[in-house]
Amino acid sequence: MSPRWVRLPHVVLAVRGAALALAAAGLAHTLWHGVHEPGHALAFGLLITIGELARWGAQPGEREPAPLGAAGALAYALLGSSAGDPTSHGVLQVIAVLVAAQLVASVPHVARGSGPGPDQVARRVLTVTFAAVCFQPLYNSGRSADWFGDGPYYAAFLLVLLGLTALCDAVLGALLLRARTLPRSLRAAGLTPVPYGPLLRDELRALGGIGSAVCATGAVMALGVAVAGLWALPVLCVPLLLTQVSFRRFAAVRTTYRQTIASLARSTEIAGYTPPGHARRVAVLCTAVGREMGLSGPDLTVLEYAALMHDIGQLSLVDPVPDGATASLPAAEQRRIALLGGAVVRQTGVDTEVAVVVEQQADPYREQPLSARIVRAVNAYDDLCGEGIGGPLGALEQLRLGTGRDYQPQVVESLARVLARGGLTPVPPG
């Protein structure tokens, strides 16, 4: 056992161990008892393999890079009849087909040095197993036919199962992400990771996009094969493939958009108005503090963009502020720079909410929205760290002394908790 494996969080070890045990049981059972309906197993196995191979070209951070593979696996887990004839494959065969397809699809990915990580594979195995355990015993025992028949109630039953499966996947994804947010060196010290609630909200919000398309396609595939047989599979794959192409184009545009904002934010560094890496450090810490305080989704995006561009107004200064530390300037001068920065942001075509945050970052915190309060406090923290007044602890103490008017106490304490998880050290420059 490698040292890296030993240091993995217990949640990650439990998830990987459960997925590995299920995979071994499924493959062993299928090899020992043989494959039921080999044609169906082969068809769905190919569908999952093709879907997993479609990970090629996925954008960094894409939540579901293989939607066709996910939909195919869910469809097989919820497959009852085929062209009117009942099927007899069970939960373990569903797991075996999924694992075999992922192993085959992983070969070119491994050769290329990419592909899904072990956590993604384990998450897929556990999610599909949940769907199969909820459906296959009911169908094979005949209870689903007695309870729901073959009409609209049966379709509604499948949709309910898919909703529960999506919820299970979101809970599992948030758990894995939470386990990964705390550095390994600090877990033994008993420090708490990022709150679970915002992470779960992010996962649940993602279900409204590509997640809903995957679940809907999985249900339609299962129902289509039940009526028309395996010929329904290639026809029903087309809408999801088109959705995947459109989603990746949208993700590429968003990535380019963010890179443009980051490049614009670096203009103050290139011009010598702010220290190297200041905007990036503030953006990283602001995002962490925002998540700590319950922000998620679009609110975090606005916060990140505002943090990247918060100093853009300094370009209007004739003489740069020493080290770009606007926190030491008079309040009127800070407000003038903030207003000029907001005017520049509005000209770039960025969301108006970002401009509002940039404009209001110099106002008293009681008059600011939460995003502006976070940017103001984190920017001051990074400026104070650069002044060498006692390091991170000294900077935090200065922020606490200013909570009467300048900084919201809850923001400062959230910043302290985020820094504690990172060892009370500022984000490195660069």
Order of alpha helices (4+ residues) and beta strands (2+ residues): alpha-alpha-alpha-alpha-beta-beta-alpha-alpha-alpha-alpha-alpha-alpha-alpha-alpha-alpha-alpha-alpha-alpha-alpha-alpha-alpha-alpha
